[in-house]
Amino acid sequence: MSSRKEFVKLKGSKGQIAHEEAKVEVENDQIGFKCLHYSVTESNGFVEISIIKKVATDLMIGVRTVADTATTPKDYIEFNEVINIKKRDSEYKVKIEIIDDD
């Protein structure tokens, strides 16, 4: 990714999506998500998000959770890391821990 941006906002397999409109604004030709939507029950304990790499090169990207209908620390454990996806890998899975409460 560009050295100017630490994070790229992605919500979909094709690129950036405006949350309120849920349509692709700018297609990202390097990375995306395998699935547009994930549903999980609290009893699952975690959700695994698949990031798809579309280029044959090493990538280093910042990945973080952003509160919406679920919030941290009430509903999930915050994730905020820089990940490295190797040239040989086409997919990277991020595991988000879900809080199981009453």
Chimera marker file (.cmm) of the C-alpha trace (Angstrom):
<marker_set name="trace">
<marker id="1" x="0.000" y="0.000" z="0.000" r="1" g="1" b="0" radius="0.5"/>
<marker id="2" x="0.993" y="3.592" z="-0.171" r="1" g="1" b="0" radius="0.5"/>
<marker id="3" x="3.359" y="4.870" z="2.479" r="1" g="1" b="0" radius="0.5"/>
<marker id="4" x="0.979" y="7.829" z="2.984" r="1" g="1" b="0" radius="0.5"/>
<marker id="5" x="-1.835" y="5.720" z="4.465" r="1" g="1" b="0" radius="0.5"/>
<marker id="6" x="-1.382" y="3.316" z="7.331" r="1" g="1" b="0" radius="0.5"/>
<marker id="7" x="-4.920" y="1.907" z="6.943" r="1" g="1" b="0" radius="0.5"/>
<marker id="8" x="-7.170" y="1.301" z="3.950" r="1" g="1" b="0" radius="0.5"/>
<marker id="9" x="-10.878" y="1.197" z="4.727" r="1" g="1" b="0" radius="0.5"/>
<marker id="10" x="-12.356" y="-1.917" z="3.154" r="1" g="1" b="0" radius="0.5"/>
<marker id="11" x="-15.787" y="-3.402" z="3.617" r="1" g="1" b="0" radius="0.5"/>
<marker id="12" x="-16.210" y="-5.833" z="0.766" r="1" g="1" b="0" radius="0.5"/>
<marker id="13" x="-14.420" y="-8.013" z="-1.683" r="1" g="1" b="0" radius="0.5"/>
<marker id="14" x="-14.062" y="-5.307" z="-4.328" r="1" g="1" b="0" radius="0.5"/>
<marker id="15" x="-12.773" y="-2.327" z="-2.344" r="1" g="1" b="0" radius="0.5"/>
<marker id="16" x="-13.962" y="0.602" z="-0.329" r="1" g="1" b="0" radius="0.5"/>
<marker id="17" x="-17.632" y="0.809" z="0.551" r="1" g="1" b="0" radius="0.5"/>
<marker id="18" x="-19.484" y="3.742" z="2.065" r="1" g="1" b="0" radius="0.5"/>
<marker id="19" x="-21.177" y="2.272" z="5.155" r="1" g="1" b="0" radius="0.5"/>
<marker id="20" x="-24.425" y="4.162" z="4.746" r="1" g="1" b="0" radius="0.5"/>
<marker id="21" x="-24.750" y="3.387" z="1.017" r="1" g="1" b="0" radius="0.5"/>
<marker id="22" x="-23.159" y="-0.099" z="0.914" r="1" g="1" b="0" radius="0.5"/>
<marker id="23" x="-21.856" y="0.358" z="-2.624" r="1" g="1" b="0" radius="0.5"/>
<marker id="24" x="-18.330" y="0.159" z="-3.995" r="1" g="1" b="0" radius="0.5"/>
<marker id="25" x="-16.740" y="3.629" z="-4.275" r="1" g="1" b="0" radius="0.5"/>
<marker id="26" x="-13.167" y="2.785" z="-5.266" r="1" g="1" b="0" radius="0.5"/>
<marker id="27" x="-12.042" y="-0.673" z="-6.276" r="1" g="1" b="0" radius="0.5"/>
<marker id="28" x="-8.822" y="-1.751" z="-4.588" r="1" g="1" b="0" radius="0.5"/>
<marker id="29" x="-6.683" y="-3.768" z="-6.985" r="1" g="1" b="0" radius="0.5"/>
<marker id="30" x="-4.364" y="-5.153" z="-4.256" r="1" g="1" b="0" radius="0.5"/>
<marker id="31" x="-6.572" y="-6.398" z="-1.397" r="1" g="1" b="0" radius="0.5"/>
<marker id="32" x="-10.182" y="-7.064" z="-0.465" r="1" g="1" b="0" radius="0.5"/>
<marker id="33" x="-12.369" y="-9.267" z="1.711" r="1" g="1" b="0" radius="0.5"/>
<marker id="34" x="-13.503" y="-12.767" z="0.779" r="1" g="1" b="0" radius="0.5"/>
<marker id="35" x="-17.027" y="-12.083" z="2.032" r="1" g="1" b="0" radius="0.5"/>
<marker id="36" x="-19.101" y="-8.876" z="2.072" r="1" g="1" b="0" radius="0.5"/>
<marker id="37" x="-20.961" y="-9.700" z="5.307" r="1" g="1" b="0" radius="0.5"/>
<marker id="38" x="-20.238" y="-11.808" z="8.373" r="1" g="1" b="0" radius="0.5"/>
<marker id="39" x="-22.816" y="-12.896" z="10.957" r="1" g="1" b="0" radius="0.5"/>
<marker id="40" x="-21.800" y="-14.455" z="14.243" r="1" g="1" b="0" radius="0.5"/>
<marker id="41" x="-23.480" y="-15.396" z="17.498" r="1" g="1" b="0" radius="0.5"/>
<marker id="42" x="-21.778" y="-14.580" z="20.794" r="1" g="1" b="0" radius="0.5"/>
<marker id="43" x="-21.484" y="-18.255" z="21.670" r="1" g="1" b="0" radius="0.5"/>
<marker id="44" x="-19.142" y="-18.782" z="18.679" r="1" g="1" b="0" radius="0.5"/>
<marker id="45" x="-16.395" y="-17.009" z="20.624" r="1" g="1" b="0" radius="0.5"/>
<marker id="46" x="-14.751" y="-15.506" z="17.523" r="1" g="1" b="0" radius="0.5"/>
<marker id="47" x="-15.210" y="-14.581" z="13.881" r="1" g="1" b="0" radius="0.5"/>
<marker id="48" x="-12.556" y="-15.190" z="11.255" r="1" g="1" b="0" radius="0.5"/>
<marker id="49" x="-12.292" y="-12.527" z="8.539" r="1" g="1" b="0" radius="0.5"/>
<marker id="50" x="-10.535" y="-13.533" z="5.303" r="1" g="1" b="0" radius="0.5"/>
<marker id="51" x="-8.455" y="-10.877" z="3.552" r="1" g="1" b="0" radius="0.5"/>
<marker id="52" x="-7.713" y="-11.720" z="-0.077" r="1" g="1" b="0" radius="0.5"/>
<marker id="53" x="-4.483" y="-10.537" z="-1.724" r="1" g="1" b="0" radius="0.5"/>
<marker id="54" x="-4.931" y="-9.885" z="-5.452" r="1" g="1" b="0" radius="0.5"/>
<marker id="55" x="-1.278" y="-9.236" z="-6.372" r="1" g="1" b="0" radius="0.5"/>
<marker id="56" x="1.796" y="-11.472" z="-6.481" r="1" g="1" b="0" radius="0.5"/>
<marker id="57" x="3.907" y="-9.447" z="-4.062" r="1" g="1" b="0" radius="0.5"/>
<marker id="58" x="4.485" y="-9.085" z="-0.318" r="1" g="1" b="0" radius="0.5"/>
<marker id="59" x="2.025" y="-6.675" z="1.350" r="1" g="1" b="0" radius="0.5"/>
<marker id="60" x="2.157" y="-4.992" z="4.739" r="1" g="1" b="0" radius="0.5"/>
<marker id="61" x="-1.178" y="-3.456" z="5.770" r="1" g="1" b="0" radius="0.5"/>
<marker id="62" x="-2.819" y="-2.091" z="8.880" r="1" g="1" b="0" radius="0.5"/>
<marker id="63" x="-5.990" y="-3.857" z="10.027" r="1" g="1" b="0" radius="0.5"/>
<marker id="64" x="-8.278" y="-2.632" z="12.796" r="1" g="1" b="0" radius="0.5"/>
<marker id="65" x="-11.801" y="-3.090" z="14.050" r="1" g="1" b="0" radius="0.5"/>
<marker id="66" x="-14.205" y="-0.150" z="13.982" r="1" g="1" b="0" radius="0.5"/>
<marker id="67" x="-17.254" y="0.031" z="16.259" r="1" g="1" b="0" radius="0.5"/>
<marker id="68" x="-20.684" y="0.074" z="14.626" r="1" g="1" b="0" radius="0.5"/>
<marker id="69" x="-23.604" y="-2.028" z="15.883" r="1" g="1" b="0" radius="0.5"/>
<marker id="70" x="-21.045" y="-3.913" z="18.013" r="1" g="1" b="0" radius="0.5"/>
<marker id="71" x="-18.671" y="-2.024" z="20.308" r="1" g="1" b="0" radius="0.5"/>
<marker id="72" x="-15.479" y="-2.837" z="22.160" r="1" g="1" b="0" radius="0.5"/>
<marker id="73" x="-14.952" y="-4.031" z="24.903" r="1" g="1" b="0" radius="0.5"/>
<marker id="74" x="-18.637" y="-4.906" z="25.405" r="1" g="1" b="0" radius="0.5"/>
<marker id="75" x="-19.097" y="-7.036" z="22.278" r="1" g="1" b="0" radius="0.5"/>
<marker id="76" x="-15.608" y="-7.895" z="20.954" r="1" g="1" b="0" radius="0.5"/>
<marker id="77" x="-11.885" y="-7.509" z="21.656" r="1" g="1" b="0" radius="0.5"/>
<marker id="78" x="-10.343" y="-4.680" z="19.653" r="1" g="1" b="0" radius="0.5"/>
<marker id="79" x="-7.981" y="-5.685" z="16.844" r="1" g="1" b="0" radius="0.5"/>
<marker id="80" x="-5.375" y="-3.148" z="15.686" r="1" g="1" b="0" radius="0.5"/>
<marker id="81" x="-2.287" y="-4.634" z="14.034" r="1" g="1" b="0" radius="0.5"/>
<marker id="82" x="-0.050" y="-4.345" z="11.013" r="1" g="1" b="0" radius="0.5"/>
<marker id="83" x="-0.075" y="-7.649" z="9.152" r="1" g="1" b="0" radius="0.5"/>
<marker id="84" x="2.309" y="-9.039" z="6.555" r="1" g="1" b="0" radius="0.5"/>
<marker id="85" x="0.928" y="-11.122" z="3.707" r="1" g="1" b="0" radius="0.5"/>
<marker id="86" x="3.712" y="-12.996" z="1.954" r="1" g="1" b="0" radius="0.5"/>
<marker id="87" x="4.079" y="-13.167" z="-1.816" r="1" g="1" b="0" radius="0.5"/>
<marker id="88" x="3.228" y="-16.888" z="-1.844" r="1" g="1" b="0" radius="0.5"/>
<marker id="89" x="-0.018" y="-16.390" z="0.147" r="1" g="1" b="0" radius="0.5"/>
<marker id="90" x="-3.264" y="-15.280" z="-1.476" r="1" g="1" b="0" radius="0.5"/>
<marker id="91" x="-5.328" y="-15.124" z="1.722" r="1" g="1" b="0" radius="0.5"/>
<marker id="92" x="-4.813" y="-13.994" z="5.325" r="1" g="1" b="0" radius="0.5"/>
<marker id="93" x="-7.272" y="-14.751" z="8.147" r="1" g="1" b="0" radius="0.5"/>
<marker id="94" x="-7.823" y="-12.318" z="11.003" r="1" g="1" b="0" radius="0.5"/>
<marker id="95" x="-9.467" y="-13.753" z="14.117" r="1" g="1" b="0" radius="0.5"/>
<marker id="96" x="-11.674" y="-11.332" z="16.114" r="1" g="1" b="0" radius="0.5"/>
<marker id="97" x="-12.620" y="-12.500" z="19.609" r="1" g="1" b="0" radius="0.5"/>
<marker id="98" x="-16.342" y="-12.122" z="20.421" r="1" g="1" b="0" radius="0.5"/>
<marker id="99" x="-17.501" y="-11.502" z="24.018" r="1" g="1" b="0" radius="0.5"/>
<marker id="100" x="-20.186" y="-13.972" z="25.167" r="1" g="1" b="0" radius="0.5"/>
<marker id="101" x="-22.267" y="-12.218" z="27.821" r="1" g="1" b="0" radius="0.5"/>
<marker id="102" x="-25.857" y="-11.977" z="28.983" r="1" g="1" b="0" radius="0.5"/>
<link id1="1" id2="2" r="1" g="1" b="0" radius="0.2"/>
<link id1="2" id2="3" r="1" g="1" b="0" radius="0.2"/>
<link id1="3" id2="4" r="1" g="1" b="0" radius="0.2"/>
<link id1="4" id2="5" r="1" g="1" b="0" radius="0.2"/>
<link id1="5" id2="6" r="1" g="1" b="0" radius="0.2"/>
<link id1="6" id2="7" r="1" g="1" b="0" radius="0.2"/>
<link id1="7" id2="8" r="1" g="1" b="0" radius="0.2"/>
<link id1="8" id2="9" r="1" g="1" b="0" radius="0.2"/>
<link id1="9" id2="10" r="1" g="1" b="0" radius="0.2"/>
<link id1="10" id2="11" r="1" g="1" b="0" radius="0.2"/>
<link id1="11" id2="12" r="1" g="1" b="0" radius="0.2"/>
<link id1="12" id2="13" r="1" g="1" b="0" radius="0.2"/>
<link id1="13" id2="14" r="1" g="1" b="0" radius="0.2"/>
<link id1="14" id2="15" r="1" g="1" b="0" radius="0.2"/>
<link id1="15" id2="16" r="1" g="1" b="0" radius="0.2"/>
<link id1="16" id2="17" r="1" g="1" b="0" radius="0.2"/>
<link id1="17" id2="18" r="1" g="1" b="0" radius="0.2"/>
<link id1="18" id2="19" r="1" g="1" b="0" radius="0.2"/>
<link id1="19" id2="20" r="1" g="1" b="0" radius="0.2"/>
<link id1="20" id2="21" r="1" g="1" b="0" radius="0.2"/>
<link id1="21" id2="22" r="1" g="1" b="0" radius="0.2"/>
<link id1="22" id2="23" r="1" g="1" b="0" radius="0.2"/>
<link id1="23" id2="24" r="1" g="1" b="0" radius="0.2"/>
<link id1="24" id2="25" r="1" g="1" b="0" radius="0.2"/>
<link id1="25" id2="26" r="1" g="1" b="0" radius="0.2"/>
<link id1="26" id2="27" r="1" g="1" b="0" radius="0.2"/>
<link id1="27" id2="28" r="1" g="1" b="0" radius="0.2"/>
<link id1="28" id2="29" r="1" g="1" b="0" radius="0.2"/>
<link id1="29" id2="30" r="1" g="1" b="0" radius="0.2"/>
<link id1="30" id2="31" r="1" g="1" b="0" radius="0.2"/>
<link id1="31" id2="32" r="1" g="1" b="0" radius="0.2"/>
<link id1="32" id2="33" r="1" g="1" b="0" radius="0.2"/>
<link id1="33" id2="34" r="1" g="1" b="0" radius="0.2"/>
<link id1="34" id2="35" r="1" g="1" b="0" radius="0.2"/>
<link id1="35" id2="36" r="1" g="1" b="0" radius="0.2"/>
<link id1="36" id2="37" r="1" g="1" b="0" radius="0.2"/>
<link id1="37" id2="38" r="1" g="1" b="0" radius="0.2"/>
<link id1="38" id2="39" r="1" g="1" b="0" radius="0.2"/>
<link id1="39" id2="40" r="1" g="1" b="0" radius="0.2"/>
<link id1="40" id2="41" r="1" g="1" b="0" radius="0.2"/>
<link id1="41" id2="42" r="1" g="1" b="0" radius="0.2"/>
<link id1="42" id2="43" r="1" g="1" b="0" radius="0.2"/>
<link id1="43" id2="44" r="1" g="1" b="0" radius="0.2"/>
<link id1="44" id2="45" r="1" g="1" b="0" radius="0.2"/>
<link id1="45" id2="46" r="1" g="1" b="0" radius="0.2"/>
<link id1="46" id2="47" r="1" g="1" b="0" radius="0.2"/>
<link id1="47" id2="48" r="1" g="1" b="0" radius="0.2"/>
<link id1="48" id2="49" r="1" g="1" b="0" radius="0.2"/>
<link id1="49" id2="50" r="1" g="1" b="0" radius="0.2"/>
<link id1="50" id2="51" r="1" g="1" b="0" radius="0.2"/>
<link id1="51" id2="52" r="1" g="1" b="0" radius="0.2"/>
<link id1="52" id2="53" r="1" g="1" b="0" radius="0.2"/>
<link id1="53" id2="54" r="1" g="1" b="0" radius="0.2"/>
<link id1="54" id2="55" r="1" g="1" b="0" radius="0.2"/>
<link id1="55" id2="56" r="1" g="1" b="0" radius="0.2"/>
<link id1="56" id2="57" r="1" g="1" b="0" radius="0.2"/>
<link id1="57" id2="58" r="1" g="1" b="0" radius="0.2"/>
<link id1="58" id2="59" r="1" g="1" b="0" radius="0.2"/>
<link id1="59" id2="60" r="1" g="1" b="0" radius="0.2"/>
<link id1="60" id2="61" r="1" g="1" b="0" radius="0.2"/>
<link id1="61" id2="62" r="1" g="1" b="0" radius="0.2"/>
<link id1="62" id2="63" r="1" g="1" b="0" radius="0.2"/>
<link id1="63" id2="64" r="1" g="1" b="0" radius="0.2"/>
<link id1="64" id2="65" r="1" g="1" b="0" radius="0.2"/>
<link id1="65" id2="66" r="1" g="1" b="0" radius="0.2"/>
<link id1="66" id2="67" r="1" g="1" b="0" radius="0.2"/>
<link id1="67" id2="68" r="1" g="1" b="0" radius="0.2"/>
<link id1="68" id2="69" r="1" g="1" b="0" radius="0.2"/>
<link id1="69" id2="70" r="1" g="1" b="0" radius="0.2"/>
<link id1="70" id2="71" r="1" g="1" b="0" radius="0.2"/>
<link id1="71" id2="72" r="1" g="1" b="0" radius="0.2"/>
<link id1="72" id2="73" r="1" g="1" b="0" radius="0.2"/>
<link id1="73" id2="74" r="1" g="1" b="0" radius="0.2"/>
<link id1="74" id2="75" r="1" g="1" b="0" radius="0.2"/>
<link id1="75" id2="76" r="1" g="1" b="0" radius="0.2"/>
<link id1="76" id2="77" r="1" g="1" b="0" radius="0.2"/>
<link id1="77" id2="78" r="1" g="1" b="0" radius="0.2"/>
<link id1="78" id2="79" r="1" g="1" b="0" radius="0.2"/>
<link id1="79" id2="80" r="1" g="1" b="0" radius="0.2"/>
<link id1="80" id2="81" r="1" g="1" b="0" radius="0.2"/>
<link id1="81" id2="82" r="1" g="1" b="0" radius="0.2"/>
<link id1="82" id2="83" r="1" g="1" b="0" radius="0.2"/>
<link id1="83" id2="84" r="1" g="1" b="0" radius="0.2"/>
<link id1="84" id2="85" r="1" g="1" b="0" radius="0.2"/>
<link id1="85" id2="86" r="1" g="1" b="0" radius="0.2"/>
<link id1="86" id2="87" r="1" g="1" b="0" radius="0.2"/>
<link id1="87" id2="88" r="1" g="1" b="0" radius="0.2"/>
<link id1="88" id2="89" r="1" g="1" b="0" radius="0.2"/>
<link id1="89" id2="90" r="1" g="1" b="0" radius="0.2"/>
<link id1="90" id2="91" r="1" g="1" b="0" radius="0.2"/>
<link id1="91" id2="92" r="1" g="1" b="0" radius="0.2"/>
<link id1="92" id2="93" r="1" g="1" b="0" radius="0.2"/>
<link id1="93" id2="94" r="1" g="1" b="0" radius="0.2"/>
<link id1="94" id2="95" r="1" g="1" b="0" radius="0.2"/>
<link id1="95" id2="96" r="1" g="1" b="0" radius="0.2"/>
<link id1="96" id2="97" r="1" g="1" b="0" radius="0.2"/>
<link id1="97" id2="98" r="1" g="1" b="0" radius="0.2"/>
<link id1="98" id2="99" r="1" g="1" b="0" radius="0.2"/>
<link id1="99" id2="100" r="1" g="1" b="0" radius="0.2"/>
<link id1="100" id2="101" r="1" g="1" b="0" radius="0.2"/>
<link id1="101" id2="102" r="1" g="1" b="0" radius="0.2"/>
</marker_set>
